[in-house]
């Protein structure tokens, strides 16, 4: 299976996409989540430093900002409670 190389330009990436990709190893890809809804309200809270450090570590392991990780946790809990 073929791996996706690193590209140094948009042109190189577009050229790669112009070929037959049927032999591409899709296991190397990670799901992406795009945030389309505008954020209109902010939340300010106080946490123990150890909890914030743990949240930041988990977010870093996922490769996302910790604020997005907290928002994802809140969203998933709310959705789970709506749909038991």
C-alpha positions as CSV (number, residue, x, y, z in Angstrom):
1,X,0.0,0.0,0.0
2,X,1.1,3.5,-0.8
3,X,1.7,6.1,1.9
4,X,0.9,9.8,1.5
5,X,4.1,11.8,1.3
6,X,4.8,15.1,2.9
7,X,4.1,18.0,0.5
8,X,6.0,21.3,0.4
9,X,3.4,23.1,-1.7
10,X,-0.3,23.1,-2.6
11,X,0.7,22.4,-6.2
12,X,2.5,19.2,-5.1
13,X,-0.5,18.0,-3.1
14,X,-2.8,18.7,-6.0
15,X,-0.5,16.8,-8.4
16,X,-0.6,13.8,-6.0
17,X,-4.4,13.9,-6.0
18,X,-4.5,13.7,-9.9
19,X,-3.3,10.1,-9.8
20,X,-5.0,6.8,-9.2
21,X,-5.4,6.6,-5.4
22,X,-6.9,3.1,-5.2
23,X,-3.6,1.7,-3.8
24,X,-3.4,4.3,-1.0
25,X,-3.1,3.1,2.6
26,X,-6.0,4.9,4.3
27,X,-5.1,3.6,7.7
28,X,-2.6,6.4,8.1
29,X,-5.4,9.0,8.1
30,X,-7.0,10.4,11.3
31,X,-10.6,11.7,11.5
32,X,-10.9,15.4,11.4
33,X,-13.5,17.5,13.0
34,X,-14.4,20.8,11.4
35,X,-16.0,23.5,13.5
36,X,-18.5,25.4,11.4
37,X,-20.8,26.9,14.0
38,X,-19.7,30.4,15.2
39,X,-19.0,30.7,18.9
40,X,-21.1,33.4,20.4
41,X,-20.8,32.8,24.2
42,X,-17.7,32.3,26.3
43,X,-17.3,30.3,29.5
44,X,-14.9,31.1,32.3
45,X,-14.2,28.6,35.1
46,X,-11.7,27.9,37.8
47,X,-10.2,24.4,37.9
48,X,-7.5,22.8,40.0
49,X,-4.2,23.1,38.2
50,X,-3.8,19.3,38.1
51,X,-7.1,18.9,36.3
52,X,-6.2,21.5,33.7
53,X,-2.8,19.9,33.2
54,X,-4.5,16.5,32.6
55,X,-6.9,18.1,30.1
56,X,-4.1,19.8,28.3
57,X,-2.1,16.5,28.1
58,X,-5.1,14.6,26.7
59,X,-5.7,17.4,24.1
60,X,-2.1,17.4,23.1
61,X,-2.2,13.6,22.6
62,X,-5.1,14.1,20.3
63,X,-3.3,17.0,18.5
64,X,-6.0,19.6,19.3
65,X,-6.1,22.8,21.4
66,X,-7.3,22.1,25.0
67,X,-10.2,24.5,24.7
68,X,-11.5,22.5,21.7
69,X,-11.1,19.3,23.7
70,X,-13.1,20.7,26.6
71,X,-15.8,21.7,24.1
72,X,-15.9,18.3,22.6
73,X,-16.3,16.7,26.0
74,X,-19.2,19.0,26.8
75,X,-20.8,18.3,23.4
76,X,-20.5,14.5,23.7
77,X,-21.9,14.5,27.2
78,X,-24.9,16.6,26.2
79,X,-25.6,14.5,23.1
80,X,-25.3,11.3,25.2
81,X,-27.9,12.6,27.7
82,X,-30.2,13.6,24.9
83,X,-30.1,10.2,23.3
84,X,-29.7,7.6,26.0
